[in-house]
Amino acid sequence: MIPGDRDTDRYRLLTRRMLVLGGMKLGLLSTLAGRLYYLQVVESQKYTMQAEENRISLRLVAPSRGPIVDRFGVPLAVNQQNYRVVLVAERSRNLNDTLDKISQIVPLTDADRRRVMREIHRKRRFVPVTVRENLTWEQVATIEINTPDLPGVAIEVGESRLYPEADATAHILGYVGAVSEAELAHGDPVLSLPGFRIGKSGMEKYHEKALRGVAGTSQLEVNAVGRVIRELSRDEGQPGREVQLTLDIGLQRFVQHRLSEEKSAACVVMDVNTGGIYALCSHPSYDPNQFATGISAELWEDLLSNPTTPLSNKAVAGQYAPGSTYKMVVALAALESGLINSRHTVFCPGYMDLGDHRFHCWKKGGHGTLDVVGALRHSCDTYFYDLARRLGPDRIAEIANRFGLGKSLGLDLPHERPGLIPTREWKQAALGASWQQGETLVASIGQGYVLTTPLQLAVMTARLANGGYSVKPHLTKQIKGMATEQTSWPPVGVKKENLDLVLRGMAEVVNNPIGTAYKARIMEPGFEMAGKTGTAQVRRITMAERSTGVKKNEDLPWRERDHALFVAYAPLHAPRYACSVLVEHGGGGSTVAGPIARDILLECQKRDPGRATVANIPAPGGVQRGG
């Protein structure tokens, strides 16, 4: 091949290679240009939004918790400003030195310091960490004055829960507390907000959803590492709704004060027609404000170890033998079954023998011959032994259930307990044993397996007093913008003439000079009440003790003394209020619980004119009867 041909071939080869490389470069450039066009033009809106999201941080704003008020609008649970001192670590030259200076103004425990250091190490150094909450105004002012010497320290303002009535409403309202890990698992993002509080017990817990409200949002401009530059916009969200209770705080205070004269007691006052609860007290109580601000370990241990159980709501969760307050149920069961009528009598020699066992009446010498009204008036045990022996436990239990005993009543308050009304079937299922006839006699006087709560006894009394309608108790009058109170109730299903006999017996208990509670009567004309005493044993009295003389309550240790009970309604001829009183280990129902119920029902009636005017409550007898 001649040299000219070789040069031509080389030129052609080089040209082809250049063309291939050029084409490849052109293709790459086209691909790059197409990609840039796709990203910058076609997907411009998407990436503009992502860039904006990187620049703007959307954060939740805790809503203001809704207030709780009584039936007249008196505040029971409100919000107050919560001043807290915070520390930004990156602005502090020496964290320990700064904490030392803060502790000279605001006391800090070793646990507080450990918590602060732990949070600082967990979070970015520009994120504020709460050092202490609920500062006094003097502490806030002192910190503000010393700000130049406290680098990185600032005051923030939030909200905390305040209970103006404190221990008078603790068992009803409950308290709020920090969100637990288990509660965080529910998935509501507002729960993860620093310092957020939710209802832990009482109405705060029951109405948590309504009280919490809806969280707002805050748009913050942040830099690449998340530091806040400025707030762009803010939506405060929706505050929680106001919850209005049926409670009368004036009466509640009176009842709580009256119970405070005893070591441990409970009381429920309710409207016999509407079911609205005017007072529900458990003594001793506690201060819920200590929980809202953070309770100390020492105080918590003291509350738990107290033998009078101040944390327990005895009115709804305390289960006690009802004693002789149960006798109205037994009487109605016998009347409704047709076993007896108003003329049926039983002779009481002071005891009843069943097999080789003797069941004693509370009156050693006996009551003689009594009819059903007289048996209630004197609270004769022997009379009700005789009825129960012929009735059996199941027929008694049926009437007890109709009057609200032995089952939960659906109260709008957590931790209500059902009590126990025993039957043959229950004993076989629960204890694996057959029912004994002697157990029926014991149950007839409200002892043995029978357990009730003070709330249930108040409901039983209300259903007796209102003419036999199955009124249910409730504490919520309305949630703002949404009425919730029910006023129409179906009948219990007992004959009026039988109910009238029982009510007559209750009236004679208090107003007949030979009635067991005559000394506890209301003497103001027009304010009279009817009621029934109850004394429930908490220990077994042996035959040896009976032969030598039964020990008096005052000679026994407190925990071995009888429970004192009393149920009542007033006014006598136009019932409006039902009341139950329990005094733990108080002794006799007529001497201890009766006078308390008298004072409370008298106070209820004296407050009546103001109540009817302000709350527009229907007059006695104005209840709507269900079909």
Buried (B, 14 or more C-beta within 10 A) or exposed (E): EEEEEEEEEEEEEEEEEEEEEEEEEEEEEEEEEEEEEEEEEEEEEEEEEEEEEEBEBEBBBBBBBBBBBBBBEBBBBBBEEBBBBBBBBEBBEEBEEBBEBBBEBBEBEEEBBEBBBEBBEEEEBBBBBBBBBBBEEEBBEBBEEBEEEBBBBBBEEBBBBBBBBBBBBBBBBBBBBEBEEEEEEEEBEBBEBEBBBBBBBBBBBBBBEBBBBEBBEBBBEBEEEEBBEEEEEEEBBBBBBBBBBBBBBBBBBBBBEBBBEBBBBBBBBBBBBBBBBBBBBBBBBBBBBBBBBEBEEEEEEEBEEBEBBBBBBBBBBBBBBBBBBBBBBBBBBBBBBEBBEEEBBBEBEBBBEBEEEEBBBBBEEBBBEBBBBBBBBBBBBBBBBBBBBEBBBBBBBBBBBBBBBBEBBEBBBBBBBBBBBBBBEBBEEEEEEEBEEBBBBBBBBBBBBBBBBBBBBBBBBBBBBBBBBBBBBBBBBBBEEEEEEBBEBEBBEBEEEBBEBBBBBBBBBBBBEEBBBBEBBBEEEEBBBBBBBBBBBBEEEEEEEEEEEEEEBEEBEEEEBBBBBBBBBBBBEEBBBBBBBBBBBBBBBBBBBBBBBBBBBBBBBEBBEEBBEEBEBBEBEEBEBEE
